[in-house]
Every structure is written in C-alpha cells, then in structure tokens.
Amino acid sequence: MRLLICDADEQFCDAARRHFSGQEHVEVTHGRLEDLPGDVDCVVWPGNCQALPASRLDAALAALLGAATLEHARARILDEFGDDGCPIGTTFLLPTAASSRASQADSRPPPCAAFVAVFPRCREGPGLAMRGVLEAVARYNDAALAEASAAAAVPMAGGRSKVGGSSASAAAPREELSIGHVLGLSLGGGGLPELAPISCVACPGLGTFTGSPDADEVAAGMAAAAARVGAIGHAQETGARGSSVGAGGAVGSVSACRSTPPAASSGGGALG
C-alpha cells in the first residue's frame, strides 16, 4: 500500500518530507486533495469527534466525495458512541458517492474515504489518527483478500474445493470478514459495491491547517505512528496487532485527550 501525504500547506509538506524520510511507499506532495492522481482509491477525511462539518476542508471533501460520506460517519458515531462523540483516532472506512455509480471517467473521485477523528486538537491526536487510518485500511485489505479467496473457492464433491471457479452461487458463504461487514454500510438499499484492496491512500495533515504553527509537530507525530505500525508496504500484515475491527469497520483509539474513555462497541475496539 502506498501512502500519499497531500496538503495545500507548503510548510507542513516540507516538515512531512523531513519526518517521513526513509519510510518506503510514502510520497509527500504539495497540492489539493481535489487534484489527486487517478490511482488514489482512498482519501482520509480528518474531522471532529462528532463528524460535524466545521472547516473549509470539510466543505472541499464533501464536494469531492459527497456530503453523504460525512453524514454516514456522523450516524455511525451517534450509534456507537452517542452524543459525546468518539475517541480521537477512531476511524471509519466509508464508501463515497463515486462507489455508488458506474463511471470510467478519469475525474472519478476515489471510491473509499477513511473518516478519522482528530479534533479537538491534542498533542497525541495526529499520531493516534495516523495509526487508526493505517490499521483500518490494513484490516479492510485483509477482508478484501479473504473475500476474493472465498469467491475463488468452489466446493466440489466430497467437500473439496476448486480454486478458480466462477460460479457465484457455488462460492463459499461470506462471513463477518466480508467487505460489506467491514464497511458496515448499505448504499441506497442496493448493497455494497465490490471494492478491490486499497492500494493508495491520500492523507492531508491530521490536525493542522494552512499556516499552523504546529505543522512540524503534526508531521512528526504522523510519521512516528506510521513507523510504529510497521512498513507501510506490508501494513496489512500488521493491522491486526492491538486493534479490533468488527462488523462496523472502525478502529477506536482511547486517547489522553478524553478524561473518560467510552466503552468499546461491537463496531470498534480500543487501542491502548
């Protein structure tokens, strides 16, 4: 998996280049998320703990990915954590407006968004958010690969399996690691689209803003978290450590920013 750090703040990008230096599969580019290259299939949406629109970035991402994406995140937070909101670092993988319509245009927006709670700001926030995103994507990719393997295994006589079959009706039933369970959403009552494993994630500064005096600290926290998760190119092998992604597809991170961590829900676990 490739991580593309993309931000309109040149000062943050300079800091990110310094702190991510030496990490494979990471690229830093100065620009807007709206101008992403076509190979990006997931965009990180940093938001507040209630998933309420509150910034120009929220408006830009709503225009790019669809306002319903943030509404889905808001509904998930209310359902799993209540009005107080979710812990910093909680991540939800959500289908975007692009995933519900067929389009081959080069301008088609990425089909997946990773909403992550990073506001209100706290010192640990950028690191918790980066870790939450990488581990959520890793678990999603595990589920995508498991689903592909299950679909390729066609039962034969005597309980044996044949790999490479194409009969959907004969494929093994999909259990809780299916992509639909990981994303935990239905699009227009028509079910979830079949998404390939995520290969490129675009991520802005997590908890920063243009001209932020904390740009260097934010970049350092993000880079340190990425290094702790492991080599990003093999993140799917490390995503299961210390995380819990259940039917909802959320990774919860109990942060020092909250005085009383909420109880873990069926849709997300707590990271110490």
VOGU-3710 file (C-alpha; in Angstrom, 3 decimals, decimal comma):
1> mrllicdade> 0,000/0,000/0,000  1,223/3,483/-0,892  0,658/6,482/1,394  0,408/9,841/-0,350  0,702/12,799/2,031  -1,025/15,656/0,209  -1,648/19,081/1,692  -2,106/22,652/0,483  0,198/23,959/3,228  3,740/24,029/1,868
11> qfcdaarrhf> 5,203/24,412/5,377  3,527/21,186/6,501  4,683/19,354/3,364  8,284/20,409/3,997  8,026/19,087/7,541  6,418/15,857/6,328  9,246/15,265/3,852  11,762/15,531/6,671  9,929/13,286/9,124  8,773/10,624/6,636
21> sgqehvevth> 12,226/10,464/5,039  13,388/6,860/4,843  9,914/5,313/5,056  9,196/3,239/1,962  5,974/3,611/-0,012  5,426/7,170/1,274  5,242/10,178/-1,021  4,703/13,803/0,008  3,190/16,268/-2,442  2,169/19,883/-2,070
31> grledlpgdv> -1,292/20,334/-3,552  -5,017/19,981/-3,094  -6,886/16,766/-2,397  -9,266/17,753/-5,185  -6,402/17,347/-7,679  -5,365/13,828/-6,696  -3,908/11,407/-9,236  -6,241/8,771/-10,619  -4,644/5,836/-8,796  -5,783/7,053/-5,340
41> dcvvwpgncq> -8,592/4,812/-4,119  -8,990/6,110/-0,544  -8,941/9,644/0,868  -8,509/10,412/4,574  -11,148/12,781/5,938  -9,902/14,292/9,238  -12,846/15,539/11,259  -14,092/16,229/14,746  -15,344/13,671/17,238  -18,980/14,261/16,217
51> alpasrldaa> -18,332/14,279/12,447  -19,941/17,718/12,155  -18,924/19,919/9,196  -16,773/22,696/10,639  -13,991/23,651/8,232  -13,158/24,551/4,658  -11,562/21,115/4,302  -14,893/19,520/5,248  -16,563/21,556/2,506  -13,910/20,615/-0,056
61> laallgaatl> -14,101/16,908/0,799  -17,895/16,976/0,739  -17,701/18,378/-2,788  -15,170/15,715/-3,794  -16,566/12,630/-2,049  -20,214/13,529/-1,428  -21,823/15,115/1,624  -23,429/11,762/2,473  -19,991/10,398/3,413  -19,772/12,707/6,428
71> ehararilde> -23,422/12,039/7,251  -22,677/8,299/7,355  -19,769/8,943/9,730  -21,992/11,084/11,928  -24,644/8,352/12,073  -22,065/5,716/12,989  -20,644/7,862/15,788  -24,094/8,566/17,237  -24,971/4,882/17,075  -21,755/3,589/18,625
81> fgddgcpigt> -20,616/6,392/20,924  -23,585/8,706/21,488  -23,744/12,492/21,608  -20,374/12,867/23,336  -18,607/11,695/20,191  -15,906/9,143/19,552  -12,328/8,980/20,871  -9,547/10,683/18,952  -8,146/8,250/16,382  -11,425/6,423/15,735
91> tfllptaass> -11,549/5,551/12,042  -14,439/4,527/9,792  -13,956/3,298/6,225  -16,883/4,590/4,211  -17,940/4,277/0,563  -18,114/7,607/-1,237  -20,527/8,902/-3,854  -18,186/7,535/-6,515  -18,647/3,932/-5,354  -22,408/4,026/-5,908
101> rasqadsrpp> -22,278/4,959/-9,581  -20,510/3,389/-12,522  -18,052/5,723/-14,185  -14,829/5,262/-16,067  -14,005/8,941/-16,311  -10,522/9,994/-15,269  -12,067/12,550/-12,918  -13,986/9,943/-10,941  -13,313/10,567/-7,227  -11,873/7,799/-5,036
111> pcaafvavfp> -14,454/5,148/-4,059  -13,476/4,983/-0,384  -12,993/7,500/2,431  -11,320/6,983/5,790  -13,013/9,314/8,242  -10,805/9,783/11,296  -11,479/11,811/14,425  -8,598/14,211/15,117  -10,375/17,253/16,578  -10,461/18,747/19,171
121> rcregpglam> -6,721/19,094/18,867  -4,407/17,449/21,352  -0,737/16,607/21,268  -1,304/12,885/20,708  -4,021/13,440/18,092  -2,027/13,284/14,840  -0,286/10,060/15,844  -3,481/8,390/17,036  -5,265/9,408/13,836  -2,460/8,157/11,558
131> rgvleavary> -2,340/4,838/13,389  -6,113/4,469/13,251  -6,194/5,070/9,489  -3,364/2,669/8,649  -4,726/-0,127/10,799  -8,276/0,305/9,481  -7,029/0,122/5,893  -4,915/-2,917/6,745  -7,931/-4,747/8,159  -10,020/-3,745/5,150
141> ndaalaeasa> -7,376/-5,161/2,817  -7,300/-8,382/4,836  -11,071/-8,640/4,400  -10,882/-7,899/0,675  -8,288/-10,618/0,142  -10,276/-13,090/2,257  -13,406/-12,349/0,239  -11,554/-12,842/-3,032  -10,214/-16,180/-1,802  -13,664/-17,304/-0,689
151> aaavpmaggr> -15,190/-16,363/-4,043  -12,489/-18,279/-5,887  -13,043/-21,492/-3,913  -15,857/-23,532/-5,484  -16,985/-26,582/-3,456  -16,655/-29,943/-5,204  -17,893/-33,396/-4,396  -16,595/-34,829/-1,137  -16,176/-31,414/0,470  -13,114/-30,486/-1,575
161> skvggssasa> -12,595/-27,053/-3,086  -11,577/-25,991/-6,527  -9,722/-22,709/-6,801  -10,514/-20,517/-9,770  -14,185/-21,340/-10,220  -16,528/-18,629/-11,452  -19,911/-19,740/-10,168  -21,157/-17,170/-7,642  -23,901/-19,471/-6,416  -21,381/-22,180/-5,558
171> aapreelsig> -18,937/-19,906/-3,762  -18,428/-20,315/-0,034  -20,688/-18,104/2,122  -19,130/-14,828/3,190  -18,851/-14,373/6,909  -18,022/-11,408/9,146  -14,782/-10,512/7,371  -16,609/-9,670/4,161  -16,091/-6,190/2,728  -19,737/-5,379/3,377
181> hvlglslggg> -19,319/-6,064/7,073  -16,082/-4,129/7,282  -17,566/-1,035/5,703  -20,809/-1,560/7,586  -22,989/0,475/5,241  -25,586/-0,073/2,542  -25,793/2,256/-0,434  -29,332/3,092/-1,370  -30,607/-0,291/-0,256  -28,737/-1,925/-3,094
191> glpelapisc> -25,906/-3,382/-1,069  -22,246/-2,513/-1,094  -20,115/-2,337/-4,214  -17,329/-4,843/-4,658  -14,143/-2,930/-3,908  -10,626/-4,115/-4,588  -7,981/-3,895/-1,870  -6,893/-0,317/-1,214  -3,566/0,357/-2,881  -3,087/4,111/-2,450
201> vacpglgtft> -4,272/6,295/0,444  -4,149/10,085/0,194  -3,875/11,863/3,540  -3,707/15,560/4,434  -2,171/16,917/7,605  -4,023/15,437/10,562  -4,875/18,244/12,948  -3,144/21,075/11,133  -4,231/23,969/8,922  -2,591/26,345/6,470
211> gspdadevaa> -0,068/28,414/8,381  -0,401/26,278/11,507  2,445/26,805/13,988  2,172/23,102/14,853  2,942/21,810/11,341  6,275/20,261/12,305  4,862/18,582/15,417  1,895/17,199/13,477  4,144/15,789/10,736  6,436/14,243/13,350
221> gmaaaaarvg> 3,506/12,557/15,124  2,113/11,161/11,880  5,483/9,810/10,758  6,226/8,230/14,131  2,846/6,479/14,136  3,385/5,171/10,607  6,764/3,793/11,643  5,213/2,088/14,679  2,521/0,419/12,609  5,303/-1,078/10,509
231> aighaqetga> 6,493/-0,923/6,945  3,562/0,666/5,171  4,033/-1,525/2,128  3,179/-4,520/4,328  0,639/-2,818/6,599  -1,977/-5,490/6,009  0,256/-7,927/7,888  0,437/-5,717/10,971  -3,049/-4,239/11,137  -4,391/-6,954/13,406
241> rgssvgagga> -1,984/-6,095/16,235  -3,659/-4,156/19,025  -6,788/-3,325/17,045  -10,322/-4,544/16,745  -12,357/-4,093/13,614  -15,711/-5,738/13,900  -18,881/-5,579/11,858  -18,702/-1,802/11,796  -15,191/-1,462/10,434  -13,998/1,145/12,926
251> vgsvsacrst> -10,734/1,295/14,787  -11,145/3,054/18,110  -8,227/4,692/19,891  -8,597/5,692/23,510  -6,788/8,984/23,739  -5,375/11,006/26,595  -7,475/13,820/25,128  -10,546/12,318/26,822  -10,885/12,065/30,556  -13,243/9,057/30,422
261> ppaassggga> -12,866/6,635/27,500  -16,131/5,191/26,199  -16,841/1,502/26,398  -15,768/-0,476/23,343  -18,631/-1,133/20,968  -19,285/-4,020/18,632  -18,108/-1,891/15,732  -14,739/-0,839/17,100  -12,229/-1,696/19,749  -9,905/0,366/21,902
271> lg> -6,218/0,804/21,393  -4,112/1,384/24,465
//
